[in-house]
């Protein structure tokens, strides 16, 4: 008898988990693009108040790629920089490495001009020597890294769909807001 009760309680718990992880109303399963979240240097994080405008930026979807969980007391710039690094760091590192390799090869093949630097060595006596050096890797490499970090999300071929509460849960209609909050576990269970 005890064995059947424990089996029934396990089955009941499993059914409750399935119920919590599915959407009762697919209208609340919404996402917003990562490009929108990062646009304007994370302008959506300027305040916690949602509106019909922010909700209109989200669309009904079948899946989301990422669930953004955050704290509204954290400063906007901290959130923005964290998301920029999370979504664009790989692109920034790969593109900067490839560009640096091209610049090094171009410098070795004398395709790019070298800057001249006069070097005086006093160890064996006063001599004057001219050496060439290249600063292309430092200047262009760093510029590429920062541009790829801050603008890389705009270059993606496939848009990243994310859940962000302010945009994906209707903040103006209390009934839809309650449905969205009730469906948070389903959002967490459905990212790719």
N, C-alpha and C positions, 0 to 999 in steps of 0.2 A: 504494500500500500504506500509506504514512504517513497519507494522507488518511483511509483507512478506520479506522485505529487511533485517530486523533484524534476521528473521528465516534463510534466505539465508546466511547471514554473520556468524551465529552460525554454520550452516552446513558446510560452507567453512572452518571455523576455525577447526572444528572437523576433517574434511578430511585432512587438513594440519597436524594436530597432529598425525593422524594415519600414514600418509606418513612419517613423521619425525621419528616415533617410529618403523618403519619396515625397514628391510634391503633390499636395492635394489639389492645388490649382496651378497649372503650368503657366498661367499669366504672370505669376510672381517670379518665375525663373528667368532672371534678367542678368545682363552683363554690360559692361562698358569697355571701350577699347583702352589699352594701356597708353596709346598716344594721347587720348583725351585726358587721362589722369595726369600725365606728365606735361601736358601743354601749359604754357604760361608759367613755367617753373613750378608746377604743382599748385596752380591757383585754386583747385578744388579743395585743398587743405587749408585755405585761408581762414575758414570758420567751420563750425560743426553744423550749421543750419542748412538743411536741405530745402530744395524748392522744386517747383514744377519744371523749371529749366534744367536743373541737374538730373531730374528723373527722366526728362525727355531725351537726354543723351544716352540713356541705356536702352537696350533693345531686348526683346524676348529671344532666348537662345535655347539650344538643345544641350549645350555643354559649356563649361567655362574652363579656362586654362589655369587660372590662379585665383586664390581667395586672399584678398588683402585684409589682414587684420591689423588694426592700429589703435592707438590711444589718442584721443583728441587733445590731451594736455601736452603731447609731444609737439615741438615746434614744426611748422610747415617745412622749413628748409631741411630739417633732419629727415623727415619722411621722404621729401623729394630726392635728396641725395642718396638715401638708401635704395629707393626704387630705381633710380637711374643706374646705380651700380649693379643692382640685382638683374635688371633687364638688359643692360647694354655693355657690361664689362667684358664678356666674351668677345663680342664684336669689336670693341675698342682694342683689346689686346691682340687679336688676330690681325686686324687691319694695320695696326701700328707695327707689328712684327714684320708683316709682309712689306710695308712701305719702307721700313728701316733697311731691310735686306736689299730692296731695289736701290735705295740711296747709297748704300755701301758699295754695291757692285758698280753703280754709276760713277762713284768717286774713284774706285780702283781702276776703272777703264778710262778715266780722265774725261768723262762725258760732262761732268759738272766741274766748274772752275773751283780751284782751291784759293783760299785766302792766305795771303803771305804774312808771316810773322817773323820779326827779327829777334833772334835769340843771341844773347851774349853769354859766353861761358868764361868764367874767371878762374876755373880750377887749374888749367894749364897756361893761363895767361889770357890777356884780353884778345878775344877773337869775335868776329861778327859772322853770323850764319843766318841764312834765310831758310825757313821751313814752311811748307804748305800745310794747312789744316782745313778741315771741313766741319761746319757747324750745321749742316743740313739735317742730319739725323736728330740733333737735339731740338732744333727749332721746328722743323716740319713734323717730326715724330710726336712731339708734345702737343702741337696744334691738332694733329690728326686724332690723338688719343682723347683730348677734351671734346672735340667736335663729335667723335663717335660716341662718347659717353652721353653727351647732352642731346644729341640729335639722332642717335642710332635707332630709336624706336620709330622714327619717321621713315626709315629706309627699309623696314621689314616688308618682305613680300606677303607674308601671312600675318594678319593682325592678331595680337594677343588679347583675348577676352578675359577680363578680370571682374570679380565681384568686389564692389566697394559700397558699403552700406548707404552712404549718403546719396549715391546715384542710383542704386539698384533696388532700394526699398522706398516706396512712395512715402514721402514725408508730409504730403498735403491731405491725403485721404486716410483717416484713422482706421477704417476697415481693412484697406489694402496694406497699411503699415503693420497692423496686427498679423495679417496673413504672412507678410514678409518676415517678420520677426519669428513667427512660429516655424517658418521654413528654413531657418539658419542652419540647422543640422543637415538638411537636404543639400544646401549649398556646399557645406563642408564635405559631404560624401560624394559630390559629383565633379570635382575638378579632374581634368585629364592627368 
